[in-house]
Amino acid sequence: MLIYFCSPFAGPDQIRNVTWARDSCRKIALAGATPFAPHLFFPLFLDDTKPEQRARGIAAGLEIMHATADEVWFYLPPWRSTMSNGMVQEHKAAWDAELTVVIITSHDEWEDNLARLRALLAAP
């Protein structure tokens, strides 16, 4: 099962945001699913501060979402109260494609969704 993972990336909290996304993806992987966080992958070779490269990274991420995602998870860290612009684009694309969208805004919701994921993956 592939979980397309969305969380904030850029801005003044970028280091915290990247750590948050990595930790979250590790937990998804340890639950038995395959996480994909485009905001951790594409900045390895595209410059998120350059609008053309940022747009290309978002477009590539959406292409992967449409081709492979079983669910799209949006997880806001405690220091954010709203989705980033990139997350808003991903949210619209996921809804338009009628993918399963999971919005997580608290630690309890996160734990509930990891438990749901484990149960889903354990089912015959």
BATORVEX-319342 format. One line per 10 residues: their letters; for each residue x, y, z of N, C-alpha, C. Coordinates in steps of 0.02 Angstrom, whole numbers. Layout:
BEGIN
a = X,Y,Z,X,Y,Z,X,Y,Z | ...;
//
This chain:
BEGIN
mliyfcspfa = 43,-59,0,0,0,0,45,62,0 | 32,108,-45,71,169,-49,32,227,-18 | 64,259,31,36,318,63,74,379,37 | 39,422,1,67,485,-22,61,533,36 | 118,555,62,120,593,124,132,667,111 | 87,709,139,92,781,130,98,815,198 | 146,860,203,154,902,262,192,964,240 | 194,1016,281,229,1077,260,303,1064,247 | 333,1104,203,404,1096,188,443,1161,200 | 432,1211,160,473,1271,161,453,1319,216;
gpdqirnvtw = 489,1375,219,473,1427,267,522,1428,324 | 506,1469,375,553,1477,431,562,1413,472 | 515,1367,467,519,1304,506,542,1246,462 | 579,1259,408,595,1206,361,631,1147,392 | 679,1160,435,715,1104,466,668,1062,509 | 626,1094,548,577,1057,588,527,1021,543 | 506,1054,488,459,1023,442,488,960,410 | 551,962,389,583,905,358,591,848,409 | 611,864,469,617,814,522,549,781,535 | 497,822,538,429,797,549,408,748,494;
ardscrkial = 421,768,431,402,725,374,442,660,374 | 507,663,388,548,603,390,524,555,445 | 512,582,504,488,540,559,421,509,543 | 378,548,512,311,523,494,317,467,442 | 359,477,392,368,425,340,399,362,369 | 446,370,416,475,311,449,420,271,485 | 375,305,519,321,271,555,274,236,506 | 260,267,450,218,235,399,252,171,373 | 317,177,359,355,119,334,356,63,386 | 367,80,449,369,29,502,300,-2,514;
agatpfaphl = 247,33,494,179,5,499,167,-44,442 | 212,-46,392,206,-95,338,187,-66,271 | 175,-1,267,157,30,203,218,63,172 | 210,87,111,263,123,76,245,197,75 | 284,238,110,270,310,108,305,342,49 | 274,394,22,307,436,-27,292,509,-9 | 343,546,6,337,617,23,374,657,-31 | 338,684,-79,372,719,-134,414,778,-110 | 395,809,-55,432,866,-30,498,845,4 | 508,781,15,573,757,38,616,733,-21;
ffplflddtk = 583,713,-75,620,685,-132,642,738,-183 | 595,776,-209,612,821,-264,660,877,-246 | 661,903,-185,711,954,-168,783,928,-168 | 792,862,-175,859,835,-181,893,858,-246 | 851,872,-298,880,892,-362,843,951,-395 | 788,974,-366,754,1034,-390,756,1087,-335 | 765,1149,-355,770,1204,-308,700,1232,-293 | 676,1218,-233,608,1239,-213,601,1315,-210 | 656,1351,-208,651,1425,-206,645,1456,-275 | 652,1415,-328,644,1439,-397,575,1417,-422;
peqrargiaa = 531,1465,-437,462,1448,-454,454,1395,-508 | 494,1397,-560,487,1347,-614,504,1277,-589 | 557,1272,-549,577,1207,-523,527,1182,-470 | 502,1228,-429,451,1209,-380,388,1182,-415 | 367,1217,-467,308,1196,-505,320,1127,-536 | 380,1115,-562,396,1050,-592,393,995,-539 | 420,1010,-479,418,961,-425,347,944,-403 | 305,996,-398,235,984,-380,200,943,-433 | 211,961,-497,180,924,-552,203,851,-552 | 267,839,-541,292,770,-540,262,732,-481;
gleimhatad = 257,765,-424,226,732,-366,154,713,-379 | 117,758,-411,47,743,-426,41,685,-476 | 88,682,-522,88,626,-570,97,560,-533 | 143,559,-485,155,499,-445,93,484,-402 | 63,536,-374,3,526,-334,-51,490,-375 | -64,516,-434,-117,488,-475,-102,417,-498 | -38,402,-509,-20,337,-535,-14,283,-481 | 1,302,-419,20,251,-371,-14,254,-303 | -41,311,-283,-64,319,-213,-127,279,-199 | -125,243,-143,-185,210,-117,-223,257,-71;
evwfylppwr = -185,297,-33,-214,348,10,-168,408,9 | -197,467,22,-159,528,27,-169,556,97 | -114,560,135,-117,583,204,-91,653,209 | -128,696,243,-108,765,257,-100,769,333 | -39,786,354,-25,788,426,6,855,443 | -31,895,481,-7,961,503,30,955,569 | 92,980,572,127,979,636,96,1029,685 | 110,1023,748,77,1066,798,92,1141,788 | 146,1157,755,164,1228,745,131,1258,683 | 89,1219,648,53,1244,589,-22,1235,599;
stmsngmvqe = -60,1286,580,-133,1280,587,-167,1274,519 | -130,1284,465,-159,1280,398,-112,1243,351 | -140,1218,297,-100,1185,246,-58,1236,208 | 0,1214,185,41,1256,142,9,1261,73 | 34,1306,31,7,1312,-37,15,1247,-76 | 72,1214,-68,82,1150,-102,34,1097,-78 | 21,1096,-13,-26,1047,14,-97,1060,-12 | -115,1124,-20,-181,1141,-46,-188,1113,-118 | -135,1120,-158,-137,1094,-226,-144,1017,-225 | -107,985,-180,-110,913,-175,-180,890,-152;
hkaawdaelt = -208,927,-105,-274,910,-79,-326,913,-135 | -325,967,-173,-372,975,-229,-364,918,-279 | -302,902,-296,-289,849,-344,-313,781,-319 | -302,768,-255,-324,704,-226,-400,698,-227 | -434,752,-207,-508,751,-208,-534,745,-279 | -505,782,-325,-527,779,-395,-519,709,-424 | -466,673,-402,-453,605,-426,-492,553,-386 | -531,576,-336,-570,532,-294,-528,481,-257 | -468,503,-236,-425,460,-195,-448,464,-122 | -428,415,-83,-443,416,-12,-398,469,20;
vviitshdew = -429,519,51,-393,574,82,-401,569,158 | -345,573,193,-345,570,265,-312,635,290 | -350,674,329,-323,736,357,-313,725,431 | -251,736,453,-231,722,522,-208,787,553 | -240,805,609,-223,869,641,-202,861,714 | -198,799,738,-177,789,807,-139,724,814 | -102,717,868,-64,656,881,-111,596,888 | -168,606,920,-216,551,928,-242,527,860 | -258,574,815,-279,555,748,-224,518,711 | -162,540,721,-105,507,690,-100,435,713;
ednlarlral = -103,425,779,-99,357,806,-158,314,783 | -218,343,780,-276,306,756,-267,284,684 | -239,327,643,-229,310,572,-173,259,563 | -121,263,603,-70,210,600,-99,143,620 | -141,142,672,-173,80,694,-219,54,639 | -257,98,608,-302,79,552,-261,49,495 | -204,81,480,-160,58,426,-133,-12,442 | -109,-21,503,-83,-87,523,-137,-142,516 | -198,-126,539,-253,-174,535,-270,-189,462 | -271,-138,421,-286,-147,350,-234,-192,316;
laap = -171,-180,333,-117,-219,303,-115,-291,330 | -140,-301,390,-139,-368,420,-198,-410,396 | -249,-378,369,-309,-415,347,-290,-460,287 | -321,-519,285,-306,-565,230,-331,-541,163;
//
